[in-house]
Amino acid sequence: PIDQSIDHLANGIFGMGTRRRARWTTATVMACAMMVMATVTVGGARAQTCEAGCAPEREARDAARRSATLARERDAIKSDYDGLTKDLERVRREAKEAVRAATARATA
């Protein structure tokens, strides 16, 4: 089956027809070897490019994700701070009113 596949590949590539067996000349073997080498080289180059290129992309995605998380946490803290500030202002107003009322009762 593997010989048949190779023959079929050679027939398709070099146009030798499917009815007769491909003649494996030196040029045919060299052409097939060069195609295999080119395929392996391109695959290896893609793997290296991915290793070299994917790491910075992954780091950039992770940094963006961390940045978004920190922004959400910052917004939540700011919201909590704003809420606490409003509560503190309300307590101060109530304390001032209580002091005024107590002072008014004491002087009356």
C-alpha positions as CSV (number, residue, x, y, z in Angstrom):
1,P,0.0,0.0,0.0
2,I,2.8,2.5,0.8
3,D,4.4,1.8,-2.6
4,Q,1.1,2.3,-4.2
5,S,0.6,5.6,-2.4
6,I,4.1,6.8,-3.4
7,D,3.4,5.8,-7.0
8,H,0.1,7.6,-6.9
9,L,1.8,10.7,-5.5
10,A,4.4,10.6,-8.1
11,N,1.8,10.1,-10.8
12,G,-0.2,13.1,-9.6
13,I,2.8,15.3,-9.2
14,F,4.8,14.5,-12.2
15,G,1.9,13.7,-14.5
16,M,3.1,10.3,-15.4
17,G,-0.4,8.9,-15.7
18,T,-2.1,6.5,-13.3
19,R,-2.1,3.5,-15.6
20,R,1.6,2.9,-15.9
21,R,4.0,2.6,-13.0
22,A,6.0,5.7,-12.3
23,R,9.6,5.6,-13.4
24,W,11.8,6.5,-10.5
25,T,14.6,8.4,-12.2
26,T,17.2,10.3,-10.2
27,A,15.4,13.6,-10.9
28,T,12.1,12.1,-9.6
29,V,13.6,10.9,-6.4
30,M,15.4,14.2,-5.9
31,A,12.2,16.2,-6.5
32,C,10.3,14.0,-4.0
33,A,13.2,14.4,-1.5
34,M,13.2,18.1,-2.0
35,M,9.5,18.3,-1.4
36,V,9.7,16.3,1.8
37,M,12.6,18.4,3.0
38,A,10.7,21.6,2.2
39,T,7.6,20.4,4.0
40,V,9.7,19.4,7.1
41,T,11.6,22.7,7.0
42,V,8.4,24.8,6.7
43,G,6.8,22.7,9.5
44,G,9.9,23.2,11.7
45,A,10.0,26.9,10.9
46,R,6.3,27.2,11.8
47,A,6.9,25.4,15.1
48,Q,9.9,27.7,15.9
49,T,7.9,30.8,14.9
50,C,5.1,29.7,17.1
51,E,7.4,29.0,20.0
52,A,9.1,32.4,19.5
53,G,6.0,34.3,18.5
54,C,3.4,32.7,20.7
55,A,5.2,33.4,24.0
56,P,5.1,37.2,23.6
57,E,1.5,37.0,22.4
58,R,0.6,34.8,25.4
59,E,2.4,37.2,27.7
60,A,0.6,40.2,26.1
61,R,-2.8,38.4,26.6
62,D,-1.9,37.6,30.2
63,A,-0.8,41.1,30.8
64,A,-4.0,42.5,29.3
65,R,-6.0,40.1,31.4
66,R,-4.2,41.1,34.6
67,S,-4.6,44.7,33.7
68,A,-8.3,44.3,33.2
69,T,-8.6,42.4,36.5
70,L,-6.6,45.1,38.3
71,A,-8.9,47.8,36.7
72,R,-12.0,46.0,37.9
73,E,-10.5,45.6,41.4
74,R,-9.5,49.3,41.3
75,D,-13.0,50.3,40.3
76,A,-14.5,48.1,43.1
77,I,-12.1,49.7,45.7
78,K,-13.0,53.2,44.4
79,S,-16.7,52.4,44.6
80,D,-16.2,51.1,48.2
81,Y,-14.2,54.2,49.0
82,D,-16.8,56.5,47.6
83,G,-19.5,54.6,49.5
84,L,-17.5,54.8,52.8
85,T,-16.8,58.5,52.1
86,K,-20.6,59.2,51.8
87,D,-21.3,57.2,54.9
88,L,-18.6,59.2,56.8
89,E,-20.1,62.5,55.6
90,R,-23.5,61.3,56.7
91,V,-22.2,60.3,60.1
92,R,-20.4,63.7,60.5
93,R,-23.6,65.6,59.6
94,E,-25.6,63.5,62.1
95,A,-22.9,64.1,64.8
96,K,-23.0,67.8,64.2
97,E,-26.8,67.8,64.4
98,A,-26.6,65.8,67.6
99,V,-24.1,68.2,69.1
100,R,-26.2,71.2,68.1
101,A,-29.3,69.6,69.6
102,A,-27.5,68.8,72.8
103,T,-26.0,72.3,73.0
104,A,-29.5,73.8,72.4
105,R,-31.0,71.7,75.2
106,A,-28.1,72.5,77.6
107,T,-28.4,76.2,77.0
108,A,-32.2,76.3,77.1
